Amino acid sequence: MRLIKQLLSLSRGGIILVATLSLISGVSGAGIAIVTSIALAGSPPTALLAGMFFSLCTLHFVTKSLSEIKLIRLTQAMIFEIRVGLSRKILHTPQSLLEKLGRQPLFTILTRDVDTFVMGFHFVPTLIGNIFIILFCLVYIAFLSPIFFAAIAGLLLAGMLGFHLVEKAPRDKLIVVREKLDTLYILLRSQIDGVRELKLNQWRRGHNTGLIASSATDVRGLNADALSLYALVSNAGNIMFYVLIGLFIFVVPELFSASAGVTLSITLVMLYLVRPVSEIMIILPTLRQSSVALARIEQLGEDLKEQEADSVLPALFGGTEISLSLREVFYAYPESNFSVGPIDFELKSGEVVFLVGGNGSGKTTFAMLLLGLYPPSSGSISLNGTALTPETLPSYREHFAAIFSDFHLFPHLPDTLSGKAETAVHAYLKAFDLAHKVEVKDGRFTTLELSTGQRKRLALILSYLEDKPIYLFDEWAADQDPAFRKYFYTHILPELKARGKAVLAITHDDAWFGVADRVIKLDNGTLVAHD
């Protein structure tokens, strides 16, 4: 079973302990049924039987509880490993592949699928314990009457085979449900992100609601069909067990002779088995959903290609002076006709370069190549004469501070920005007119609930204080009012230049082109001279 294999990969010793405890729990549970049947079918109950009964009850309680607690701890450890492991893989996976996989499917797997996977594991101790109860009760029946055991075992095997054949239909539907959920979650995420626009446009609001309703209808129908089929299979399994008891009571005695005591004992054991059999049938849909979720988690683990090392050696490129060079760099999108390059470009310390170009001209792609987030399809990138390779990539990236047009702002200040740096942050909060809204406490901003322009100012403060050799700003001033736009061009950029930083700013603010040492232009993926 895939769930057990996953746990074995984490802690073989722990699973062996859980299995041992579950075995003892199952044996003691079966013992309770056996002692009960002996007491009722034979002579009047004795003190010995009473002692055995209550001892078995205590043993069953202790071992069942210990096995469940141990498995819970193992499960939580495994969930930790899965979540942290996938998070690390995401950080070490090429950006182009992450964009292909999509944000929402990644988030769905890391949240919903992991939680669904955990839910199935909660029932594993119950499943194992009930299986052992059934097995040992069957062993007792075989001891009482081999003929009756053969008949009961044959009918049980036939029922298990029938269940396996019938269960394929609901199992396949659950797999399709999981695929449909990605589409539904993407639509719901779109509604949350675009709720303001939807409130202003009746047609788009109705259209978006219709898409969500259609997708949710598919999920509802498939899920309802799958779980309904499981309910039918489960109830059929239960009733077949009662039919088996009926056959044993009314038909088997007519075919085979047996004493009344043996018949009563086996009947009592069979009735005792109704509960474990019912519990197994009830938890099977949850276990199947857990298995489907595990398949998605494993698939993501295979899709995420850890092609980027985690070691960082900033000294690898040497010196405080920066010389960044791109030679014949070309990048082609795998599933698009658009490409950027070939590009020759240089950027040095103390230089401010503006990059201009129309929408879709390749400016962002150029920035991703420069930052080492996209690997060039051809050509070479070097920093201080050292070529950019998979081995030098982490060290290369550590030379950059960047604010993207669709930037993400983290609330915590890096460890490097502590002590005196926090004082500097307070000074810049005042300079950027943010001190009345944001403070720094315990190494983090007190709030990020700000306008886009204000959040960009916070991002600029952090990047400015990181003191990296190279800075990249993607349309930073686009969301600023005139005063802060002017402050950016007349104060921040000149100060970075004076500190010997290399700066590339993607911008459309031609009124401030005089601040730059050079202005370059991208036109349909090609770097051309700017007039």
N, C-alpha and C positions, 0 to 999 in steps of 0.2 A: 504494500500500500504506500502511495507516494507520501502521505502525511507522516507515516512512521519513518520512512527513509530520510525525510528531511530532518526529523529529530535525531535519528541515529548519526547523521553527519555532524550534529552539534555536540551530542554527549551520549556516546554508546553506553557508558557505565550508568548514566542516569536513566536511560530507557530500560536497561536490564533491571535496575532496581524497581522501576515502575511496573514492569512486566511481572517481576517476582511478587511484588505486593498485590498486584491485580490477580495473579494466580492464587495466592493465599486467600484473597477476598472471595474469588470464585469458588474455591474449594470449601471455604467456611460457609458460603451462601448455599452451596449444594448440600453441605452437611446439615444445615438447618432443615432443609426439606426432607432429607433422609431420616433424621431423628424424629421429625414430626410424623412422617409416614409410619415409622416403626412403632411410635407411641400410640398412634391411633389404630393401626391395623393389627397389632399384636396384643400382648397382655397389658394390664393396667400400667400406666407410667410409673417408673421407679425414680429413686433419688439420683441414680447414675445418669439416666436419660435426661433428667431435669438439669443436672450439672453440665452435661454435654451441650444441651440446648443453649443455656445462657452463656456458657464459655464460647460457643461458636458465634453467638450474637455479638459478644464483645470483640472477638477476633475479627469478625466481618466489619464491624464499625471502625475499628482501629486501622486495619489494613486498607480498607476502601478510602478512608479519609486521608491517610498518609500518601497513597498512590495519587489521589487527586491533587493534593497540595504540592507534591513533588512535580507532577506534570505541569501544574500551573506555573511553577517557577521556571521549569525548563522552557515552557512555551513563551513566557515573557522574555527570557534570555534570547530565544530564537527570534522573536519579533524585533528585539533590539538589534540583533545581528543583521536581520533583513533590512530594516529601515536605515541603519547607519551604513551598511554595506552598499545599498543602492544609492544612498546620498553621495557616498564617496565615488562610486562609479560615475554618477552624473557629473561630478566635478572633473573627472578625468576623461570624459568622453568628448570628442570633438564637437564644437559648437554647431557645425553644419548638420551633424547627425542628430543632435538634440532638437534642432529646429524642424527636422524632418519627422521625428517622432511626435512632436507637438507637446505643448505645455499641459493641456488638460488630461490627455491620456496618462502622462507621467504622474500627475497629481492624483488621479483616480486610483492608480495602482498603489501608490505610496500610502493612501488613506483607506479607501473602501475595500480594496482587495486584501490588504494586510489585515484589516479588522475582520473581514469575512473568514479569512484563513484562520485567525485566532479562534473565532467562534466555533469552528469545527473541532479544534483541539480540546475545547472544554468537555466534549463528550467522549473523548478517547478512553479515559478510565472507565466510564460506564460501559462503553462498548466492549472493552477487554474483559472487564469483570463479568458481564453477562454472557459472553462467549464461554468463559471458563465454567460458569454456573451450568450452562446448557450441556457442555461436554461432560462434566462430572456427574450430572444427573443421568445422562445417557449411559455412562459407565456403570452407575448403580443399577439402572434398568437392565443392562446386559448381564450383571451379576445375578439379578433376580430371575431373568428369563431371556436367554439368548434368542429364542424364536421371536418373542415380542420386540426385543431390541432391533432385530433385523427388519421387522415390518415397519417399526417406527422410523428407523434410520433411513430406510428406502423412501418412505413418504416424505421425510424431511429433505432428502437430497433432491427429490423430484420438485418439491416446492422451491428450493433454492435455485435450481436450474431455470424453472419457470420465471422466477423473479428476475434473474439475470437477463433473460430474453426480453421480458416486458419493460424492464427499467431503462433500456436503451433509448426509447422515445423521449421520456422526460429528461434524461441526461443530456441528450442532444439539444433540447429546447433551452436548458439552462446555459449551455455554451453560447447559443445565439443571443440569449438575454444579455449575457455579459458583453457581447460585441455591440449590441444596441445601446447599452448604457453609456458608452463613450460618446455617442452622438447626442444623447439626451443631456449629459453633463456639459458638453460644449455649448449647447443651446442655452442651458440655464446660466452658465457662466457669462455668456454673451448678454443675456437679459440683465444680470446684475451690473455688469460693466457699462451697459448702455441704457440704464433705466431712465436717465434724464432725457435722452433723445427720444425714447419710446413714448414718454409722457407728452411730447410735443408733436407727435405724428400719429394720427389715428390709423392710417393705412399700415404703417410699419408696425405699430403696436398690435394690430389684429393679425398681421402676417406672422409676426414673431410668436404670438400666442398660439396661432394655428400650427406652426412648426413644432412647438413644444408639445402641444396636445397630441399631434400625430405621432411623434416619437414616443411620448409617454404611453399612448394607446398600444403601440407595438410592444413596449416593455411589459405593460400591464397584461396584455393578452397572452404573450408567451410565458410570462412568469406564472400567471394564473393556470394556464394549461399544464405547465410542468409540475407545479405543486399539486394541482388537482389529480393528475395522473399518479403522482407519488402517494397521495391520500388514498386513491383507489387501490393501488398496489399494497399499501400498508394495511388497509382494512381487509383486503382479500387475504393477505398473509395471516392476519389475526384470526379471521373466521375459518381459514383452512386449518389452523392449529386446533380450534375448537372442533372442527369436523374430524380431525385426527383423533382427538380425545373420544368423540362419539363413536368412531369406528372401533377404537380400542375397547370401549365399554360394551357396545352392542353387537359388533360383528366378529371381532377377533375371538372372543370366548366361544362362539359357535363353531369356529374352525379349529381352534387349539384348546386343549384342556389345560386349566390352571386353577390353583387353589384360590379361594376367596381372599385370603390374606395377601397373596402376590398381586392379584388384580387390584385390590384396594390400594396397596402401597404404590403401584405404578400409576394408578389414577391420581392419587394425591400428588405425586411427583410431577405428573403432566400438568395438573392444575397450577402447581407452584411455578412451572415454567412459562405460564401465560405472561406474567409481568416482564421477565427479561426479554422474551421474544417481542412483545409489544414495544418495549423501549428501543430495541434495535431497529425495528421498523420505523419508529417515529424519528430517530436521529439520522437515518440514512439520507434524507434530502439535504440536511445541513452539512453532512459530511461530503456530499456530492458538490454542493456549492463551494465548500472549502477547497475541494480538489480543483474545481474550475479556477478559483482565485489563485491557487498555488501555480497552476499552469501559466496564468498571466504574469505572475511575479517571476517565474523562471524564464519566461520568454523575454521579459524586459531585461533580466540579467544577461541573457545572451545577446540582445540587441545593443546594449550599452557596451561599447568597445573601449576598454581602458588603454587608449593609445598615448596618453599623456602622463608623464612621470609626475611624482609629487615632491621630489627633492628640489630645493631652491638654493642656488649658489650665485648670489648677486655679484660676487667678486669675479665670476667667470669672464665677464666682458671687460673688466679692468678699468681703472681710472674714473675721474669725475667728469671729464670732458666726454661729450656724446657725439658720435658720428653714425647716423642711421642711414643705411643705403638699401634701395630696392633696385634690382637689375632685371629688366625684362620680365617683371612679375606679371603673370596672367592667371586669371581665375574664371572658370566656367561653371555655372550652376548645373548640377547633374540632370535636373528635370526641367530645364528652361533653355531657350535660345540665347538668353542674355549672358554677356561675359564682360569682364573688366580687364583691360590691358591689351598688349604688354605695356608696362609702366616702368619708367626710370625716374627715381626720386631720391633726393637726399635731404636730411634734416640734421642740423648741428646745434650744439649748445649755444644759448644766447640768441637763438633765431626764432622769430615768430612768423609762421606761414599761415595764410588764409586759404582755405579750399572752397571754391564756389562751383555751382553747377545746378541745373534744373532738377526737378523731382524725377527720380528714376535714372539719374545719370550715372549712378554707381558710387556716390560719395560714401555712403555707409559701408558698402562692400570694401571700398578702399581702406576705410578706417579699420574694419575687421581684419584685413590683411596686415595692416601696419601693426596692430596690437597682437598679432599672432593668434587670433581667434579663428581665422580661416586659413587653412594651409594652401599655399599657391599651387595651382595646377602645374605651373612651370615657372622658371625663373628662380631668383635667389634673393634672400633678405639677410643682411648682415648688420651687426652692431659692433662698432669699434673694431672692425675687421674680422670678427668671429661670426661664422655662418649660423643662421637659425636652423636648427635640426630638432628632431623630437627630444633629444637628450638635453639640449640647451634651452628648450622652449620655456620651462618654468622660470628659469633665471632671467630670460629675455622679458617675459611679461612683468616681472617685478620692477622693471624700470619705468613702468607707465602708471599714470593716474588718468582716469577717463570719466567723463560724464556724457552718457549717451542721450539721445533725444527721448528715448523711452526708458530712462534710467530707473533704477530701484534704489531707494534710500533705506539704509539699515539704521536702527535707533542707537546702537552701541558705538561708542568711539573705539577705534583700535587701541590695543595696549600701548602702542607707541605714542598715542596722543593722551598722555596723562600728566599730572603735575602741572608744570609750566604751560604745557600745551592747552590745558583746560582754561587757563587764564587767557590765552590767546583766543580760544573759541569764544569766550564771553566778550572780548573786545570786538571780534568780527560780528557777533550777533548784534551788537549795538550799531556797528558800521553798516550792516545790511538791514537795519530796522526790524530786527526779529527778537530783540531782547524782551519786549513786552509780551511775546507769545511763547517763546521757547527758552528753557533753561537747561543747564547740564547738571545732572545729579547722579552720583554713583556711576559715572562714566557713560551716561546715556542721555539722549534728549528726552525731555519730559513729555513731548508730544510730537507727532508727525501729521496731525490733522491740520494741514495748511493748504494754501493754494499751490498750484503747480509751480508758479514763479518763486514762491517762498521756499518750497521744498528744494528747488534747484539752487537757491542761495545756500541752504544748508549743505547740499552736496558739494557746492563749490568751496565752502569753508573747509570741509573735511579733506577734499582733494588738495586744496592749497596747503594745508598743514601736513599732509603726508610727505611732502618734500621729495617727490620722485623726480628723476632726471628729465622725464618726458611727459608732457601734458597734452591730452586730446579733449577738445570740447566740441560736441556735436549740437550746433544750434542752441548754445546755452542761453543767449540773449533773447531768443525768440519769444519767451514768455515773461519778459521783464518790462517794467515801465521805463520811460526815458531816463530817469535819474540813475537807476541801477544798471541799465544798459551802458550809459556813459561811464559809470564807475568801473564796469568790467573792462571796457576798452582803454580807458585813460589811467586806471590805477592797477588793476589786477594783472593784465597782460604785460604792461611795462615793468611791473615789479618782478614778475616771473622772469622776464628777459634779463633784468639787472642781476637776478640771482643765478644767471647762467643756465636757465632751463630752456629746453627745446619745446616749442609749442606749435601744435597744429590745431587750428580752429576752423570748423566747418561753419560757414556763415553766409547770410545774404545781405548783411548790413554794409552796403557799399559806401555809406557816409563815413565809415571808420576804416576804410581800406588803408589810409595813410599810416595807421598804427603798425601794419604788417611790414616785414622786410621783403616778403614776396607774396604774390597772389597767384595761385594756380587754379586751373579750371578743368573739370571733368565734363565731357560731352559724350553721352551714349557709351560710357565705359572707357573712353580714350582721354588721356591727359593732353590738353592743348594749351597753347599760349593764351594768356588772358590780356585783353586790351584794357 
